[in-house]
Amino acid sequence: MSILCGIPLLECVYCLACARWAWKRCLHTAGHDSETWGVATADEFEPVPRLCRYILAVYEEDLRNPQWEPPGGYGINPDWVKLKRTYNDTQGRAPPYLLYLDHDHSDIVLAVRGLNLAKECDYKLLLDNKLGKRKIDGGYVHNGLLKAAGWVLDSECGVLKELVEKYPSYSLTFAGHSLGSGVAAMLALVVVLNSGKLGNVERKRVRCFAIAPARCMSLNLAVRYADVINSVVLQDDFLPRTATPLEDIFTSLFCLPCLLCLRCMRDTCTSEDQMIKDPRRLYAPGRLYHIVERKPFRMGRFPPVVRTAVPVDGRFEHIVLSCNATSDHAIIWIEKEATRALSHQLMLENDGIMEIPEKQKMERQETLAREHGEEHKAALQRAVTLAVPHAHFPSQYGTFDEHVDEGEEEDDDEEEDSHGSSSSGHSSSDKSPAIRWNELIERLCEKDGSSRHAVLKRSRTTV
């Protein structure tokens, strides 16, 4: 009995608890995040490798004389590039991007590059944020990324409107990597909310592919826009998983592993119910595509499998402690593994089949669209079940409640009045979207100087 009294029971309990936590964290792999998801088809995943190459092309100074290109090239016809903006053109208000008219795939693509570690202006975009600072359409978004998207859209709306009206059968695709993925997601969101700015473009024509996405919008927006926005994550990528604000990540860039470990410990002590109930917590946007290519306790890479879903709870909430957490974020690796995944999926689907008839292809695409629509509705219903803030069902796109909770700041009320609109993106008149757009641009650019305001007012008057 005296021996038992001498054992530090409390310390033993703490040690066992810490050992259990460390054991579970070390056993948690990326495959656990998507193990219950369905497998993506080759048809729906087909644009991803191509869009990755378009994003890589933004890094080239001269597309006719590229300095580097992936195997097979960028797949870009320089004559189809409508415009290409550099840092000098954007003046630090947005990352570089290009607008490409893809006649081979009936697509109008605006591709945005990722973070440039040598450019101070990119850090300013990331640092221009505070949780709950920017409210739009009943949810919260990253303020700096929304400002960048507003600048891009206001600068190029004339060209985009002309192309959308000239090619009515073409889709309008926004694509970006890392920092650019957040800008692309914000572009898709604002275009849907202000469709009249681009000639009343239909919601079903707008789509976004966020490669290695930043967590840029609240859960209600992430689920509501899952029919428009798609996020692609490679295995252990840290950025879509950590809820640490982007400004904290990149100000602590040289101690990122330490930051991720500390975040792991904090998230362990935070219940998932508490995470979901936080309306200002940001998430990876839209439908998720997870490329899984490594298995626990096995060496090397395996044929990649792409899983997809519109999750509500468990939406990449757990950081994976892996030596590949940062390398899986690289656009070069994502393009390579996405190409392998697409080839592997095509091989599995076409095994033993010489050629799929055109009628069967159309039927398969219709079935896929129907299944995704049903899955999207199920995710919206799940959000209601979990009592996600501002969630209710239904309407055509499962709109969320846009009322403002009591106690929120007066500024949020004003922003909700100026930005709120129906989830379908259509308005009762052509004048309404223009008014909302003008107010949005004025708010986003209110600190950019009176000269910029004068240019914007003249351009809006012309339009």
Secondary structure, 3 states (H helix, E strand, C coil): CHHHHCCCHHHHHHHHHHHHHHHHHHHCCHHHHCCCCEECCHHHHCHHHHHHHHHHHCCCCCCCCCCCCCCCCCCCCHHHEEEEECHHHHCCCCCCEEEEEECCCCEEEEEECCCCCCCHHHHHHHHCCCCCCEEECCEEECHHHHHHHHHHHHHHHHHHHHHHHHCCCCEEEEEEECHHHHHHHHHHHHHHHCHHHHCCCCHHHEEEEEECCCCCEEHHHHHHCCCCEEEEEECCCCCCCCCCCHHHHHHCHHHHHHHHHHHHHHHHCCCHHHHHHCCCCEECCCEEEEEECCCCCCCCCCCCEEEEECCCCCCCCCCCCCCCCCHHHCHHHHHHHHHHHHHHHHHHHCCCCCCCCHHHHHHHHHHHHHHHHHHHHHHHHHHHHCCCCCECCCCCCCCECCCCCCCCCHHHHHHHHHHCCCCCCCCCCCHHHHHHHHHHHHHHCCCCCHHHHHHHHHHHHHC
